[in-house]
């Protein structure tokens, strides 16, 4: 990664002031997570040090954002399921960490607007293209929101492959498996298609294929399966 410019440093300083809880935990949590889960992080060189970045990750567990946050040197603003805001002060805690709510299973324009706002400010936004957890570890099918964000001008889309997080709380028992976080090369939006629908389908396919390559899985769109 290249060194951040003075403008990039200023943006980081602003985020530190706006989200002090995140910056504190970003120092403390890795001290526990990295040795406890024998974390392996690779591909950090694919992350731009500044500018708008969309992290597109597979989704295994509700605790995935913590591990991506530990692995990423920049603050990540995650979409969090709206149900968390119904659990006492949990929603406010998520907001204090830089997260924002998304209503799953429907077109949530407000969450997309918030994500676009972060990207326009040159921040990092984390999304799970599948929309739902895949606890068995096999990639699912992409939802529409991630492609819309990935196609915004100036956004660099980086695939992030997680392994191991689905085993931490499997069957209600706490385990300490090895967790890996792998950042892949940015997904190119070039020549994605002539129409909006074609571009959305193509970029979402490229993202899922990039995740499949990082995970060593075979993946196809549902409509392509025989």
N, C-alpha and C positions, 0 to 999 in steps of 0.2 A: 504494500500500500504506500502511496505517496504521502508526504507530510501535509497536514492540513494547512490551508492558507490562513491569513489573519482573519478573513471573513468567516472561515469555518471554525476557527478557535472562538470567535465572538459568539457564534451560534451555540457552540457547546457550553460556553460560560452562561449564556442566557438560559439554556435548558437546565443547567445545574442549579441556578437560582430559582427556576420555576418548579422544579421537581427535586427538592433536596432529599426526600425519602428514597427516591430511586438511586441517586448518586451514593448515598450512604450504604444501601443494601448492595449496590454493585461492587462495593469494596469488601463488604463483610461476607456476603453469601458465597462467593467463589472460594473463600478460605475453608468453607465447610463442604460445599458440593464437589469441588474438584478432587480432593482425596477420598471423600466418602464414597463417591460413585466412580472413582478411577476414570474421570472424564477424559476423553480424547477429543480434541478439537482440531479440525484440519480445514484448509482452504481459506483462512482468514485473509490471505492476500487478495482474494477476489472481492473484498468489501471496499468500496470507495471510502476514503477518509472524510469526505464531505459531499454534499449534494443529496438529492432525493433518492432514497433507496427503498425498494419493496422487497422484504424478505418473505419468500413463499415456501412454507414448510409443510411436510407431511404431519399428520396429527394423530398421536397415539394416546395421549393422556391429558388431563386437565392441567397438569403441572409442566407441560411442554414449554410455555413461555418463560418459566424460570430458568430452564437450561439454555434456551436460546439467548436470554438476557445475560447469563453468565458468560457465554461464549463470544458474544458480540461486543467489541470495544466501544461501540456507540450506543446511546440510549435507543431502545426500541419501543414504539408506541403500538401496543397490541389491541386488536379488536377482542373484547371479552363478551361472553354471552350475557344478555340483559338480565337473566335470572339472578346473577350475582348481586344486582342492585336491590333485590328483595330480601337479602340476608343481612339485616342490621346495617352496620357501618361498613360492610365488605365492599359495597359499590364505591363508597367514598375513598376507601383505601386503594382500590384499583385506579381511581382517578388520580390520586396522589402519586401513584407510580407511573402516570402517563398513559394509562389505558382508557378505552372508551367503549361504550356499549354497542352491541349489534343484536338485532332481533333475528334469530335464526329461522329459516324456513319461509322467509318473505323478503320482498324487495325493500330493504331498509335504507331509504335515501339519506337519512340523517347520519348514519354511520359512514356511508360513502362520502358525504360532504365533509365530515370530520377528517376522514383519512386523506382526502384531497387537500384539505387545509394543511395538514402536517407535511405532506409531500411538497406543496408549494413553498413551504418555509424551509425546504431542504432537509427535512428530518427523515428518520428511518421508521417505516411502518411494517409491522409484522402481521401476516395473514396466513390462514390455513385454507388453501384453495378447495379442499374437499368439503369444508363446512362442518363436518362432524368427525368425531374421533373414529379411528380404525384400530381398535385394541388388538386385533390379530396381527397387525403389522403390514398387511397387504394394502397397497394404494387403492383408493376409491376413485370416484368420478369427480371432476372439478365442477364447482359452482361458478356463476357468472361474475361475481364481484371482483375477484382477483384480476381477471383479464382486463376489466375496465380500468383498474388502477395501473396495471402494467403498461398500458398503451398511452398513458399520459406523457406529454412531451417532457424530456429531461429526467425521466425516472429510470433508474437502473434496477432491473429485477434480478435478484440473486436467489437461486434455489437453496434450501436448507434441509438436509436429510438428518432425521433423528432416529436413533435406535436405542432400545433399552428402557425408555421411560414407561412403556406399557407394562413392564414387569415389576415396577416399584411397589404398586399397591394392588397387585393381582390377587383376586379372591379374598380381598379384605385383609391380607397379611403384608406387613412391611418387609420389603426385600431391598438389597443393596447391589443391584446388577451394575455392570459397566454401562455407562451412557456415552454415546458418541454423537457429536454434532459436526456435520460436514457441510461446509459452504462450497457451492459449485460455481463454475464460471457464469457470468451474467447471461441471461436469456435474451437473444436478439429479437427486437420487434420488427426488423426489416423484412419487407416482402411478405407480410403476414396475410395479405388478401386485398381484394378490391372493395368489398363491402364491409360495413361495420360488423355484421354477423360473422362473415368469414374471418375477419381479423380477431374477433373475440374467440372463436373456436380454435384458430390456429395458435394464438399465443397461449391459451390455456393448455392446448395439447403439448406445446413445446415445454412449458413449465412442468407438466406431469411427466413428460419423457425425461427431462433433466433430473427430476427426483428419482425416477426409476433407475436411471443410469447410476446415480450416486448410491442407491440402495441395492443395486444388483438384482433388480426385479424386472419381469416382463410386464408391460402395461399396454392396454389398448382401450380406446373409447368403447363404451357399451355398444354403440351402433355399429362398430367395426367387428364385433365378435360374431362368429358364425353360429 
